[in-house]
């Protein structure tokens, strides 16, 4: 497998080709660009390049065919209009036509075109999604975690990955900026940034309507209309609706999970009088879906417990067929409903103050998710989430001033950024009707006893007789652990036996011989409410010094200030915590019983506590909590580039990146005094910031108008990397002191003719915890030192080929194929539990995903019809996976989408 990976890697360097970042579109497709011309948003930021810079941006006059090939796309990665080949940054630029051919409908689809980008979706699409660039991201089903990859749509910062996964309108281009972007781009870009540009209003009437239908009863309808109101004002309206059946089946019903049901409406107004431009955008997106199902992959020693409880109710507990069947057992009365409402408004103003160009972007966004979840991932009703809710509101303001000085020697930019964010979370983990029976069944197998009385309880004489050879206990009769201990009559003090201090009628006798209070269905979080108020301020400068016509030095600096204020109100009513509440209150009988349980087995008491009164619903944590934290951090960049000619550029760079600390909004993070902690405090939820020092060298070449090849090498040292890990019964945050991401990236474009374009990209990424890092003995990360990060391939290859042959006069063909190869990955953490033959419990062997379409279109592009297929070979793979809480040895995985196919028709005007 490794040999195959290296052969594929070598082939990339041998071929060194990739699809062009060209933006060829049709007259009937509003908001797009002509090949070789700057994108429409270039007018938003008036050019500020020095003559030397402008000379580099402009195509070489000798290259008359360059515009025709479309190999020079203009990007704004430095907040200036420059071509990809002249920016000293590792960047993947994807133009409108390629985005359309690759059917990019939300941000997750981009990884098929950018090898260093990876997207994952876990327990929730809205709150459990993550982006990673060069192996660094932030995963976890918790809105308290902010992304390491910043997402910006039309210049507006989206503060969580899930917020960026809404349906997208027609796009103009996407820029994938690899490596820390801590100078210019908002905040929390320690791994990189995605900058997405949507189609703008046009001053000519145009539009399109597009419809598609496919398997899984999938259909979609989208369209747009744009045109002028006056000679200075243009409008644009976009709309989209998409629906598809789920591809995961429920083993206990005819339900399907992982469906699609969403729509988008969006309106824009553009004012442009030549001196001032103002773009106003308003959008609203809504989804009503069922996400996210996880199939059973590995079943451990507790699997028979689940199967037995489910079978007694005529249900499947865990589906034991192949994960590729995409069948999951779900409790009949629980759902995975996920409803999202996302809306916002933004305004971008551009004007000049003399020789200084000013850009101001103001935005307000409101994101709300309401979801349910069967959190035991099985057919029994152990626990669930019921109307979990997360609300996120963001007000952002950015202002930039650009210009030149000293005879164009200095191209300067200074600006500021402000964020006011309020995050509220209502968590609702609750017990189901099988909660007590699950715990008692586990202990019936481990200790041949029960605690909560889910089975018949024998009398003491009946139990005593059975232990000395008398009649066996009746079916479905299980003794209480306290009864067994009482009959054993252990010594509890010098010359004192248990039965001496617990005579019949005493409180201790009653406690030992009575079931402990159990959980009632619906008890648990009622409710856990969290609120985090974030205020962030930044001042930044980014300056290009034109030392010579070929040699340029870029210096940038950013001051970051951030304050977070936490308020939490925890309200649990878990009946199964009553015994432990008595123990903490100093009840003597409870203290004696606890000591007897510990005496019977060192781990028995902890297991009872963690199963009966799980940290996620522990009444010990009830109360109100406050905490706050402030950070002041300097980040920046230094880049040196030299252009041997307009076709060859080399550069070296240093970037200092930063991602703010925050709060893990999960009460299970609190310390319990019963497990040796110091009790719950607001600061228990806190985690620290992460920083990165990143070094990069690169070369960008265009030996001919038909061919480009870019190569970058990177080395990034992370301090305090934020990592959410599963600690057996709950997810906790650990800041890893030292970790490293290093590797090589290659991208290339080859266009031998105007109707054939090929693109290949390759990333080698070695990302791991440094070998000299030490973790506590009980840390789930113990043993991960020196190992590749979970679910991050060392080798990733992307390719796409587009062929538009002339079929007849006025009619062209469309053939497009794109794919991504990932080398093998281990998904479950090495230190998290069961491994198979030295491998992780969940892993993906090396695999490739291939998409394709074929069709015809008119020369002007106004009419287009095609058939398409995604995951052409129907390859099964896991998006991610995890050890299932409270089910030692059980692992579940989130399966990727199966093969889908259909037809699509587009009519433009």
DOFISE-790260 format. One record per residue (C-alpha): x, y, z; residue in three letters. Coordinates in steps of 0.2 Angstrom, whole numbers, plus 5000, padded with zeros to 4 digits. Layout:
<sites>
XYZALA/...
</sites>
This chain:
<sites>
500050005000UNK/501450125004UNK/502350074988UNK/500750124979UNK/500650294988UNK/502450334983UNK/502150284965UNK/500650394964UNK/501650534972UNK/503050514959UNK/501850524945UNK/501250694950UNK/502950764949UNK/503250674933UNK/501650744925UNK/501550904935UNK/499950954928UNK/498251014934UNK/496651104929UNK/496751284925UNK/496051414936UNK/495151484922UNK/493451574923UNK/492651534906UNK/490851554907UNK/489351604896UNK/488451764892UNK/486951684900UNK/487751644916UNK/487751804927UNK/489151854939UNK/490551754929UNK/492151814920UNK/492951804903UNK/494451694902UNK/496051784906UNK/495151944913UNK/495151994931UNK/493651924941UNK/492152044944UNK/492652074962UNK/494252164956UNK/493252324955UNK/492852314973UNK/494652344979UNK/495352474967UNK/497152424961UNK/498552484972UNK/500052394964UNK/501652484960UNK/502152494942UNK/503252344945UNK/501952244953UNK/500652284940UNK/501952234927UNK/502052064935UNK/500152044936UNK/499852084918UNK/500251944905UNK/501851954895UNK/501352034879UNK/502251894870UNK/501051774877UNK/499651814866UNK/498751654870UNK/498851664889UNK/497151744890UNK/496451614879UNK/497151474891UNK/496451554906UNK/497951494916UNK/498151664926UNK/496751694938UNK/496751854948UNK/496551824967UNK/496551934982UNK/497451834994UNK/498451984999UNK/496952104998UNK/497752154982UNK/497252104964UNK/498651984959UNK/498851824949UNK/499151664957UNK/500851654949UNK/501351814957UNK/500851794975UNK/502151724987UNK/500851614995UNK/500351434993UNK/498651454986UNK/497451344976UNK/496251454966UNK/494751364959UNK/493751464946UNK/491851464942UNK/491851344928UNK/492851204937UNK/491751234953UNK/490151204942UNK/490951054933UNK/491450974950UNK/489651014957UNK/490351104972UNK/488751144982UNK/489451174999UNK/491251195006UNK/491451015009UNK/491550974991UNK/493151074988UNK/494250944995UNK/494050844979UNK/494950994971UNK/496251044984UNK/497350904991UNK/497950995006UNK/496151025012UNK/495150895021UNK/493350905028UNK/492450795041UNK/490750785048UNK/490450695064UNK/488950695076UNK/488150845068UNK/488350935052UNK/487951105060UNK/489051085076UNK/490250945072UNK/491050985056UNK/492851025053UNK/494051085040UNK/495951045041UNK/497351115030UNK/499051025031UNK/498350915044UNK/497851045056UNK/496051075061UNK/494851075075UNK/493650925077UNK/492250895089UNK/490450905092UNK/490451065102UNK/490151245096UNK/491351305109UNK/492751255098UNK/493251385085UNK/494051325068UNK/495851325064UNK/495351355046UNK/494551525044UNK/493051535031UNK/492651695023UNK/491251725011UNK/491251885001UNK/492451945014UNK/491351905029UNK/492151795042UNK/491151635047UNK/491551595064UNK/491151405064UNK/491451275051UNK/489551225052UNK/489051405049UNK/489951395032UNK/489151235026UNK/487551315021UNK/486951295003UNK/488051404991UNK/487451514977UNK/488351524961UNK/490151554964UNK/491451664955UNK/492951574963UNK/493751504978UNK/495451534985UNK/496151394997UNK/497551485007UNK/498751355014UNK/499651385030UNK/499351525044UNK/498551675038UNK/498651775054UNK/499051945047UNK/497651995035UNK/496251865038UNK/495051895052UNK/495451775066UNK/495751595070UNK/496751555054UNK/498151455062UNK/498051325048UNK/497451425033UNK/495951505026UNK/494551475013UNK/494051635004UNK/492451614994UNK/491851734981UNK/490051734975UNK/489351794958UNK/488951984959UNK/487552084951UNK/487852134933UNK/487352284923UNK/486652174909UNK/485052074910UNK/485451894913UNK/485051744923UNK/484851554922UNK/483751414928UNK/484451244932UNK/483651084937UNK/484250904941UNK/483550734946UNK/484550584952UNK/484450424962UNK/483950424980UNK/482550524974UNK/483650674973UNK/483150834964UNK/483651014965UNK/483151174957UNK/484151334957UNK/484251494947UNK/484751674947UNK/484251834938UNK/485251994937UNK/485152164929UNK/485252354930UNK/483952464939UNK/484952624933UNK/486652644925UNK/487352644943UNK/486352514952UNK/486152334948UNK/485252194957UNK/485452004958UNK/484351874966UNK/484851684969UNK/483751544975UNK/484051354977UNK/483151204983UNK/483951034986UNK/483150874992UNK/483750694993UNK/483350535003UNK/484550475016UNK/485850345012UNK/485950265030UNK/484450145034UNK/483750105051UNK/483849925056UNK/482249945066UNK/481150035054UNK/481050105037UNK/481850275042UNK/483350345032UNK/484650455040UNK/485850575031UNK/484550655019UNK/484650825011UNK/483250955012UNK/483751135011UNK/483451295002UNK/484351465000UNK/483651634995UNK/484951774992UNK/484751954986UNK/486152084981UNK/486252264976UNK/487752344969UNK/488052534967UNK/489452584956UNK/489752764950UNK/491552734945UNK/492252824961UNK/491252734974UNK/490552554975UNK/489452474988UNK/488852294988UNK/487452244999UNK/487052065002UNK/485651985012UNK/485351795012UNK/484351665021UNK/484651475022UNK/483651335030UNK/483851155032UNK/482751015039UNK/483750855039UNK/484150695048UNK/486050695052UNK/487150605056UNK/487050415057UNK/488550315062UNK/488650125058UNK/489349995070UNK/491149945065UNK/491849855080UNK/490949765094UNK/491749735110UNK/491249645126UNK/489749745130UNK/488949715113UNK/487949565120UNK/487249675133UNK/486449795120UNK/485949645109UNK/485049565123UNK/484149715129UNK/483549755111UNK/483049575107UNK/481949565122UNK/480949715114UNK/481049635097UNK/482349755091UNK/484149755084UNK/485349825096UNK/486849835085UNK/486849795066UNK/488149655064UNK/488249655045UNK/489649745035UNK/489749935038UNK/489649955019UNK/487849905020UNK/487550075028UNK/486350005041UNK/486250075058UNK/485150015073UNK/484150165080UNK/482950175095UNK/481250185088UNK/480750335098UNK/482250435095UNK/482750545080UNK/484250625072UNK/483250775066UNK/484350935063UNK/483551095059UNK/484551255054UNK/484151435051UNK/485551545045UNK/485351725039UNK/486451875037UNK/486652045029UNK/488352125024UNK/488852285016UNK/490552315007UNK/491052495003UNK/492552544992UNK/493052724989UNK/494652834988UNK/495352964999UNK/496553044987UNK/497852914983UNK/497252804997UNK/495952674993UNK/494752625008UNK/493752465010UNK/492452435024UNK/491552275026UNK/490152265039UNK/489152115043UNK/487852035055UNK/487551845055UNK/486251745065UNK/486451555065UNK/485251435074UNK/485251245075UNK/483951135084UNK/484350945084UNK/483950785092UNK/485150635093UNK/485150455098UNK/486750465107UNK/486950285112UNK/487050245093UNK/486050085096UNK/484350005095UNK/484150025114UNK/483550175123UNK/484950215134UNK/485150405132UNK/484750535119UNK/484750725116UNK/483050815114UNK/482950985106UNK/484751025109UNK/484951205103UNK/486451315099UNK/486251505093UNK/487651605087UNK/487651795082UNK/489151885075UNK/489352065071UNK/490952105062UNK/491752265055UNK/493352275045UNK/494152425037UNK/495652435026UNK/496752575019UNK/497852545004UNK/499052644994UNK/500852674988UNK/502152784994UNK/503952834991UNK/503852834972UNK/502952664973UNK/504352584983UNK/503052544996UNK/501352464993UNK/500552485010UNK/498952415019UNK/498352455036UNK/496752405044UNK/495752355059UNK/494452215063UNK/493152205076UNK/492052055082UNK/490552055094UNK/489951875096UNK/488651795107UNK/488551605108UNK/487151515118UNK/486951325120UNK/485651225128UNK/486251045130UNK/484950915134UNK/485750745137UNK/484350635145UNK/484050455150UNK/482950335140UNK/481850205146UNK/483250075145UNK/484450175156UNK/484450075172UNK/484249905163UNK/485849945153UNK/486849975169UNK/486149825178UNK/486449715164UNK/488249765163UNK/488549735181UNK/487549565180UNK/488949515168UNK/490449595177UNK/489949565195UNK/488449445194UNK/487449575203UNK/486349735200UNK/486149905208UNK/484449985202UNK/483249835203UNK/482949815184UNK/482849625187UNK/481949535201UNK/482749555218UNK/482849395229UNK/482549395247UNK/484149375258UNK/483649195264UNK/483249145246UNK/484949215240UNK/485849135255UNK/485148965251UNK/485648975233UNK/487449015237UNK/487648865248UNK/486948735236UNK/485048765238UNK/483848805225UNK/484448915211UNK/483749085209UNK/482149105198UNK/482449165181UNK/482649345178UNK/483149365197UNK/484849445200UNK/485449495218UNK/485949665223UNK/487849695226UNK/487349755243UNK/486549585247UNK/488049485242UNK/489249595252UNK/488049585267UNK/488049395266UNK/489949385265UNK/489949485281UNK/491649565278UNK/492749645292UNK/492449835292UNK/493449885307UNK/494649785319UNK/493649645327UNK/492049715319UNK/491049635305UNK/489749715293UNK/488249625300UNK/488649695318UNK/488549875312UNK/487049845300UNK/485749745310UNK/484049725302UNK/483049885303UNK/484649995302UNK/484850125288UNK/486450035282UNK/485449865281UNK/484049955272UNK/485350025259UNK/486249865256UNK/484649765253UNK/483649895243UNK/483949945225UNK/484750115223UNK/483650255216UNK/483750245197UNK/483550365182UNK/481750405176UNK/481550425157UNK/481850605153UNK/482950645167UNK/484650715165UNK/485050895158UNK/483550995162UNK/484351105155UNK/486251145154UNK/486351325147UNK/487951405142UNK/488351575136UNK/489951645129UNK/490151825125UNK/491751855114UNK/492452025110UNK/493952035098UNK/494952175091UNK/496352185079UNK/497452305071UNK/498552255056UNK/499752315043UNK/500352215027UNK/501652305017UNK/502552255001UNK/504252344998UNK/504752344980UNK/506652334983UNK/506952304964UNK/505852264949UNK/506152084953UNK/506452074972UNK/505052104984UNK/504952105003UNK/503252085012UNK/503152125030UNK/501552115040UNK/501052135058UNK/499452105068UNK/498952145086UNK/497552035092UNK/496552065108UNK/495151945113UNK/494051935128UNK/492851785132UNK/491551785146UNK/490751625151UNK/489051605160UNK/488451425163UNK/486851365172UNK/486851185175UNK/485151095180UNK/485150905181UNK/483850795189UNK/484650625187UNK/483850505199UNK/485250385198UNK/486450515205UNK/485450515222UNK/486650385230UNK/488150485226UNK/487350645231UNK/487050565248UNK/488850515248UNK/489550695245UNK/488350755258UNK/489150645271UNK/487850515274UNK/488650385285UNK/487750235277UNK/488150295259UNK/489950315264UNK/490050135272UNK/489250065256UNK/490450155245UNK/491950095255UNK/491249915254UNK/491049925235UNK/492849995233UNK/493449855244UNK/492549725233UNK/493449795217UNK/494549945215UNK/493749995199UNK/491949935203UNK/491450105212UNK/492150215198UNK/491250105185UNK/489550125194UNK/489850305196UNK/490250335178UNK/488750225171UNK/487450275184UNK/487850455186UNK/488850495170UNK/489750665170UNK/488650725157UNK/487150715168UNK/487950725186UNK/486950825198UNK/488550865208UNK/488850995194UNK/487151085197UNK/487451275199UNK/487851435191UNK/489651465185UNK/490551615178UNK/492351635171UNK/493251755159UNK/494851755150UNK/495851885140UNK/497251865127UNK/498451995119UNK/499451915105UNK/500551975091UNK/500651885074UNK/501351925058UNK/502251875042UNK/503851905032UNK/504051855014UNK/505451875002UNK/505151844983UNK/506151854968UNK/505451854950UNK/506851794938UNK/505551834924UNK/503651854923UNK/503651664922UNK/504751614936UNK/504551664955UNK/505351594970UNK/504951644988UNK/505251605006UNK/504151655020UNK/503851655039UNK/502151665047UNK/501651675065UNK/499851615067UNK/498651605082UNK/497051525087UNK/496151595103UNK/495851485118UNK/494051465124UNK/492851355134UNK/492251175131UNK/490351195133UNK/490151025141UNK/489750995159UNK/490750825158UNK/492350925158UNK/492050975177UNK/493050885190UNK/492050775202UNK/492650765220UNK/492150575220UNK/493450545207UNK/494850645216UNK/494450815209UNK/494150975218UNK/492351005212UNK/491651095198UNK/492251275193UNK/492051385178UNK/493851375174UNK/493751185172UNK/492951215155UNK/494351325149UNK/495651285137UNK/497151375131UNK/497651465115UNK/498751385101UNK/500151465091UNK/501151415076UNK/502751465068UNK/502751415050UNK/504151425037UNK/503851395019UNK/504851405003UNK/504151394985UNK/504351414967UNK/503051464954UNK/503351434936UNK/502451464919UNK/503651404906UNK/502351424893UNK/500551494892UNK/499851314892UNK/500851254907UNK/501051304925UNK/501951214939UNK/502051264958UNK/502951184972UNK/502951224990UNK/503851155005UNK/503251195023UNK/503751165041UNK/502551225055UNK/502851205073UNK/501251215084UNK/501251255102UNK/499751215113UNK/498751135098UNK/496951115104UNK/496350935103UNK/494650865108UNK/494850685113UNK/493750555120UNK/494250505138UNK/493150345140UNK/491550435146UNK/491650605139UNK/492550715127UNK/493950835135UNK/495050965128UNK/496950945129UNK/498251075123UNK/499650975115UNK/501251065120UNK/502251025104UNK/501650955087UNK/502350975069UNK/501650985052UNK/502850975038UNK/502750915020UNK/502750955001UNK/501451024989UNK/501351024971UNK/500051084959UNK/500051104940UNK/498951154925UNK/499151094908UNK/498151154893UNK/498751084877UNK/497251154868UNK/495851274871UNK/494651134873UNK/495651014885UNK/496251064902UNK/497050944915UNK/497450984933UNK/498450874946UNK/498950914964UNK/499950824976UNK/500250844995UNK/501450745006UNK/500950785024UNK/501850725039UNK/500950785055UNK/501150715072UNK/501350755091UNK/503250775094UNK/504050625101UNK/504650705117UNK/502950765122UNK/502350685139UNK/500550655143UNK/499750595159UNK/499650405161UNK/497750405159UNK/497750525144UNK/496850455129UNK/498350535119UNK/499650425128UNK/500550335115UNK/500150445100UNK/501850535101UNK/502750515084UNK/501250445075UNK/500250525061UNK/498750625066UNK/497150515066UNK/496250525049UNK/497550635040UNK/498350545025UNK/500150565022UNK/499850565003UNK/498450654994UNK/498250674975UNK/496850764966UNK/496550774948UNK/495350844936UNK/495150844917UNK/493950944907UNK/493650924888UNK/492551034878UNK/492650964860UNK/491751054846UNK/490350934840UNK/489451044827UNK/489251224823UNK/488651304839UNK/488751144849UNK/490151084861UNK/490350924871UNK/490750924890UNK/491750784898UNK/492350814915UNK/493250694927UNK/493950734944UNK/494550624958UNK/495550624975UNK/496650484981UNK/497050465000UNK/498350355007UNK/497850245021UNK/497350325038UNK/496950265055UNK/495450355061UNK/495250305079UNK/496550365091UNK/497950235095UNK/497750265114UNK/495850255114UNK/495550075117UNK/495349915106UNK/496549895092UNK/496549755079UNK/498249665075UNK/499149825080UNK/498049935069UNK/496750065074UNK/494949995077UNK/494350105062UNK/495450145047UNK/495250175029UNK/496450085017UNK/497050185003UNK/495650234991UNK/495150354977UNK/493450444974UNK/493050484956UNK/491650594950UNK/491250624931UNK/489950704920UNK/489650714901UNK/488550824891UNK/488350954878UNK/488151144878UNK/487951284865UNK/489451384861UNK/488751534871UNK/488351414886UNK/486551464887UNK/485951284885UNK/486751144894UNK/486250964898UNK/487350834906UNK/487350664915UNK/488350654931UNK/488950524944UNK/489850554960UNK/490850414968UNK/490950324952UNK/491650164958UNK/490450164974UNK/491950164985UNK/491550135004UNK/492550235016UNK/492350315033UNK/492250505035UNK/492750485053UNK/492450375068UNK/492450365087UNK/492350245102UNK/490550245108UNK/490350315125UNK/489950195139UNK/490150045127UNK/491949985130UNK/492649905115UNK/491249965103UNK/491750085089UNK/490650175076UNK/491050255060UNK/490250395049UNK/490150315032UNK/490450415016UNK/489150445003UNK/488850304991UNK/488750314972UNK/487450444966UNK/487050494948UNK/485750594939UNK/485450714925UNK/485550904925UNK/484951044913UNK/485351224913UNK/484551364903UNK/485251534903UNK/484651704896UNK/
</sites>
